[in-house]
Amino acid sequence: MERIRPLPYQMPLLDGESTGSFVTRLAARHGQSVSHLLATVGEGRSAADIDPWQSELYLNAAARQRLAALARRPLAQLTGALASLRDEHLLRDGSGAPAYKWPWRPHSGFLVRGCALCAARRGVLDQVWLIRPDPWHICVQHGRFYDISRDGRLPFIDLSPGPHVLRAELRRLRLVKRLGPVGRLLVADAFAVLAHPAVHLPRLGGSRTAPLRLLPTAVTVAYRMARLERLRLDGRLVHDDYRHWHEEARSDLGWQLGMVLGVWSERHLPLQLPPLPSTRAARPPSRRYRQPRLPHQPAVPEMAPVDKLTCVSWEILARGPRPYG
């Protein structure tokens, strides 16, 4: 591979930023067009007419290495911040020559407006776009809700009048951190439970604020599900646990939610797992509950939205030309 001369200025990295957004900032800082910069990264379709809020930029491994060299960043640092540069999202190498592709639509995920205050704290005054699995994002640092809306008059929704939504998002983040992919699946299933007709709640995509209205209840339901699912994935769930769990759910959440949770639990029956080693010294830490099992797929794609992760059989999104969920 030919030697790449690094660009003079090192740009700040923002967690979750799209590759297209970062490259656009990098080019502008150095007085270049995006097309000119990408010609150094690899071969591909011209991006002159594509904006970072429209679609995502994808690279193969060789082009990714070149971008890291241009940006004066270690590869691990770059991929840690820019999700679309991780191995899961790389283009196929083909001939091995550096290549990029900037399609008219992202291959996966949604381009969501990034928090201007978070960017400014890192010295970035340009508009930043994030690549997210769902078409909304809550900045917990500044209490703002962002989504895929391009309405410049209302780029975000201030959550200070609704602190319960921010508390719910913090609880969701803790659940996902604790349970990993299983936590993401449970949140998706919780949104799906709320979409059942018997619950009489708005569906994701019905309005811009639907995620805000649903999130506190969805997180409460997800934590309720986690009580059962951790026992199930650990091989410690018996049918009496279901009965007690159902009774508590109906008592605490109401009969409508309790009924739909019963439908959900029928898809999460006890698993037949191999017995643990008999000697205490050889017993591994109990972390099986972090690995998804039936009825979910074992692989949880990073950019899969909630409607693609849930195991329920009914639709969870409102029908419309431009859904937000």
C-alpha positions in Angstrom: 0.0 0.0 0.0 1.4 3.4 -0.9 2.3 5.7 1.9 -0.5 8.1 2.9 0.5 11.6 4.0 -1.5 12.6 7.1 -3.6 15.8 6.9 -2.3 18.7 9.0 -5.2 19.0 11.4 -6.5 16.3 13.6 -10.3 16.5 13.9 -12.1 15.7 17.2 -13.9 12.3 17.3 -17.5 12.2 18.4 -19.0 8.9 19.7 -21.6 7.5 17.3 -20.9 10.0 14.5 -21.5 8.7 11.0 -18.5 8.2 8.7 -20.0 10.6 6.2 -20.4 13.3 8.8 -16.8 12.9 10.0 -15.3 12.9 6.5 -17.4 15.9 5.5 -15.9 17.8 8.6 -12.4 16.5 7.8 -12.6 17.8 4.2 -14.0 21.2 5.1 -11.3 21.7 7.8 -8.7 21.2 5.1 -10.3 23.3 2.4 -11.1 20.2 0.2 -14.2 18.9 -1.4 -15.4 15.5 0.0 -14.8 14.0 -3.5 -11.2 15.1 -3.5 -10.5 13.7 -0.1 -12.2 10.4 -0.9 -10.0 10.1 -4.0 -7.1 9.6 -1.6 -9.1 7.1 0.5 -10.0 4.8 -2.4 -12.0 4.3 -5.5 -15.8 4.7 -5.6 -18.8 6.7 -6.7 -18.5 10.5 -6.4 -20.1 11.9 -3.3 -20.4 15.4 -4.7 -24.2 15.3 -4.6 -24.7 13.4 -1.4 -24.9 15.1 2.0 -24.1 13.4 5.3 -27.7 13.8 6.5 -29.0 11.8 3.5 -26.9 8.6 3.6 -23.9 6.9 5.2 -20.4 6.4 3.7 -19.0 2.9 3.7 -15.4 1.7 3.3 -13.6 -1.6 2.8 -10.7 -2.5 5.1 -8.0 -1.0 3.0 -9.8 2.3 2.6 -10.5 2.4 6.3 -6.8 2.1 7.0 -6.1 5.0 4.6 -8.7 7.1 6.3 -7.1 6.4 9.7 -3.8 7.5 8.3 -5.2 10.7 6.8 -7.0 11.6 10.0 -3.9 11.0 12.1 -5.8 8.5 14.3 -5.0 4.9 15.4 -7.5 2.6 13.7 -8.9 1.3 17.1 -9.6 4.9 18.1 -11.4 5.7 14.8 -13.5 2.5 14.9 -14.4 3.1 18.5 -16.1 6.4 17.6 -17.4 5.7 14.1 -19.7 2.7 14.2 -19.9 2.2 10.4 -16.2 1.6 10.3 -16.4 -1.5 12.4 -15.9 -4.9 10.9 -19.6 -5.7 10.8 -20.3 -2.8 8.3 -17.2 -3.0 6.1 -17.6 -3.4 2.3 -16.3 -6.6 0.9 -12.6 -6.3 -0.1 -13.0 -7.8 -3.6 -9.7 -7.2 -5.2 -8.3 -5.8 -2.0 -7.9 -2.3 -3.5 -9.1 0.6 -1.3 -12.8 1.3 -2.1 -15.7 3.3 -0.8 -19.4 3.5 -1.5 -21.8 6.2 -0.6 -25.3 4.9 -1.5 -28.4 7.0 -1.6 -29.7 5.2 1.5 -27.8 3.8 4.6 -27.4 0.1 4.4 -28.6 -0.1 8.0 -29.4 2.4 10.8 -30.7 5.9 10.7 -29.0 9.3 10.4 -30.0 11.3 13.5 -29.0 14.9 14.2 -26.2 15.0 16.9 -26.3 17.1 20.0 -24.8 20.5 19.2 -23.8 21.1 22.8 -21.9 17.8 23.0 -20.1 18.7 19.7 -19.3 22.2 20.9 -17.7 20.7 24.1 -15.3 18.9 21.7 -14.6 22.1 19.7 -16.9 21.1 16.8 -19.2 23.9 15.7 -20.4 22.2 12.5 -23.6 20.1 12.3 -22.9 16.5 13.2 -24.9 13.5 12.2 -25.0 10.2 14.2 -25.7 6.7 12.8 -28.2 5.1 15.1 -30.2 1.8 15.1 -33.4 3.7 15.8 -34.5 7.0 14.3 -34.2 8.8 17.5 -31.6 9.6 20.1 -31.7 11.1 23.6 -28.7 13.1 24.8 -28.6 12.3 28.5 -25.9 14.9 29.1 -28.1 17.8 28.0 -31.6 16.4 28.2 -32.4 16.7 24.5 -34.3 14.4 22.1 -33.1 14.2 18.5 -34.5 12.3 15.6 -34.4 12.1 11.8 -36.6 15.2 11.4 -34.9 17.8 9.2 -37.0 20.6 10.6 -34.5 23.4 11.3 -37.0 25.3 13.3 -37.2 22.5 15.9 -33.9 20.5 15.7 -34.5 18.9 19.1 -37.0 18.6 21.9 -36.0 19.9 25.3 -36.7 17.2 28.0 -36.4 19.5 31.0 -40.3 19.7 31.3 -40.3 15.8 31.3 -37.5 14.6 33.6 -39.2 11.2 33.8 -38.2 10.5 30.2 -34.6 11.3 30.9 -34.7 9.0 34.0 -36.2 6.2 31.8 -33.4 6.6 29.2 -30.7 6.4 32.0 -32.4 3.2 33.2 -32.5 1.8 29.7 -28.8 2.5 29.2 -28.0 0.7 32.5 -30.1 -2.3 31.5 -28.3 -2.6 28.1 -24.9 -2.2 29.8 -25.7 -4.9 32.3 -27.3 -7.4 30.0 -25.6 -6.6 26.6 -27.5 -7.8 23.5 -30.1 -9.4 25.7 -30.9 -5.9 27.1 -31.4 -4.5 23.6 -33.8 -7.4 22.8 -35.8 -6.9 26.0 -36.3 -3.2 25.2 -37.4 -4.1 21.7 -39.9 -6.7 23.1 -41.1 -4.1 25.6 -41.9 -1.6 22.8 -43.7 -4.4 21.0 -45.8 -5.3 24.0 -46.9 -1.7 24.2 -47.9 -1.9 20.5 -50.5 -4.7 21.1 -54.0 -3.4 20.4 -55.2 -4.4 23.8 -52.9 -1.9 25.5 -54.4 1.1 23.7 -51.2 3.2 23.4 -49.8 5.0 20.4 -47.4 3.1 18.2 -43.9 4.1 17.3 -43.9 6.2 14.1 -47.4 7.6 14.8 -45.9 11.0 15.8 -42.5 12.5 16.4 -43.1 12.4 20.2 -44.3 8.8 20.3 -40.9 7.4 21.6 -41.0 10.0 24.4 -44.5 9.0 25.4 -43.7 5.3 25.4 -40.2 5.1 26.7 -40.9 5.3 30.5 -43.4 2.5 30.3 -41.3 0.5 27.9 -38.3 0.6 30.2 -40.5 -0.5 33.2 -41.8 -3.4 31.2 -38.2 -4.3 30.0 -37.0 -4.5 33.6 -40.0 -6.7 34.4 -39.1 -9.0 31.5 -35.4 -9.1 32.7 -36.5 -10.7 36.0 -37.8 -13.7 34.0 -35.3 -13.8 31.2 -32.2 -13.9 33.4 -33.5 -16.9 35.2 -34.5 -18.5 31.9 -31.1 -18.0 30.2 -29.3 -19.1 33.4 -31.2 -22.4 33.4 -32.9 -21.7 36.7 -36.5 -21.0 35.6 -39.3 -23.3 36.7 -43.1 -23.0 35.9 -43.9 -21.7 39.4 -41.8 -18.7 38.5 -44.1 -18.0 35.6 -47.1 -18.0 37.8 -45.7 -15.7 40.4 -44.3 -13.4 37.6 -47.7 -13.2 35.8 -49.5 -12.4 39.1 -47.1 -9.6 39.9 -47.3 -8.2 36.4 -51.1 -8.1 36.4 -51.1 -6.5 39.9 -48.5 -3.9 39.2 -49.0 -3.1 35.5 -52.8 -3.7 35.0 -54.6 -6.6 33.3 -54.0 -5.4 29.7 -50.3 -5.3 30.0 -50.3 -8.4 32.2 -52.3 -10.2 29.5 -49.9 -9.2 26.7 -46.9 -10.0 28.8 -48.4 -13.5 29.1 -48.4 -13.8 25.3 -44.7 -12.7 25.3 -43.7 -15.2 28.0 -45.2 -18.1 26.0 -42.4 -17.5 23.5 -39.8 -17.5 26.3 -40.2 -21.0 27.7 -37.5 -22.6 29.9 -34.4 -23.8 28.1 -32.8 -27.2 28.5 -29.3 -26.3 29.3 -26.4 -28.7 30.1 -25.7 -29.0 33.9 -23.0 -26.9 35.4 -19.7 -28.5 36.4 -20.0 -30.3 39.7 -16.8 -28.9 41.3 -17.1 -25.4 42.6 -13.6 -24.4 41.6 -14.4 -25.2 37.9 -17.7 -23.4 37.9 -17.5 -20.4 35.5 -19.1 -17.0 36.3 -22.8 -17.0 35.5 -23.0 -15.0 32.3 -25.2 -17.1 30.1 -28.0 -14.6 30.5 -26.0 -12.2 28.3 -26.2 -14.5 25.3 -29.5 -14.4 23.3 -31.3 -17.7 22.9 -34.5 -18.8 21.2 -36.9 -17.3 20.3 -34.4 -14.6 19.4 -31.5 -15.0 17.0 -28.0 -15.3 18.7 -26.6 -12.5 16.6 -27.9 -9.0 17.4 -26.8 -6.6 14.6 -25.5 -3.3 15.9 -27.8 -1.2 13.7 -31.0 -3.3 13.9 -34.0 -1.2 15.1 -36.4 -2.3 17.7 -39.0 -3.6 15.1 -36.3 -6.0 13.7 -35.2 -7.2 17.1 -38.5 -8.2 18.7 -39.7 -11.7 18.7 -43.5 -10.9 18.8 -45.7 -11.7 15.8 -47.7 -8.5 15.6 -46.6 -5.2 13.9 -45.2 -2.6 16.3 -44.9 0.4 14.0 -47.6 2.7 12.8 -48.1 2.7 9.1 -47.2 5.9 7.3 -45.0 7.4 4.7 -42.3 8.6 7.1 -42.2 6.6 10.4 -40.1 7.8 13.3 -39.9 4.4 15.0 
